[in-house]
């Protein structure tokens, strides 16, 4: 939860609370991959797979470990796990103005849709979500 709270800007309301995260982990096909640097949690990927498709529900990297390859390593690890589990496609949703979009593009994701007003910030503003997808 420390990585979650540090990684997401609270103004956009994108971080999950502990109860939401734990409840998601109880669902079939859901897993959490952790990345650490020198024994310190650096990031995580929360994924849910149904049949041959999966969704990257959350990808978070602690600010001190950004731009070090942690996020790309987590995505690559997720793709390997999906291949091992007969997965074919990985999807995600991201706020339209999130700088992480460039990371996702480098990782091979392409935009396949847009959800107007998907995110609701604590300031009352709404933000569209982009739906991205890649083959595993």
URFEN-V988509 format. One record per run of one state. SS is the DSSP state (@ for helix, = for strand, . for the rest). FROM is the first residue (numbers start at 1). TO is the last residue. If there is no record, write none. Layout:
ss/from/to
SS/FROM/TO
SS/FROM/TO
This chain:
ss/from/to
./1/1
@/2/7
./8/9
@/10/12
./13/17
@/18/25
./26/29
=/30/37
./38/39
=/40/50
./51/52
=/53/61
./62/62
@/63/65
./66/69
@/70/84
./85/88
=/89/95
./96/99
@/100/106
./107/109
=/110/120
./121/125
=/126/135
./136/136
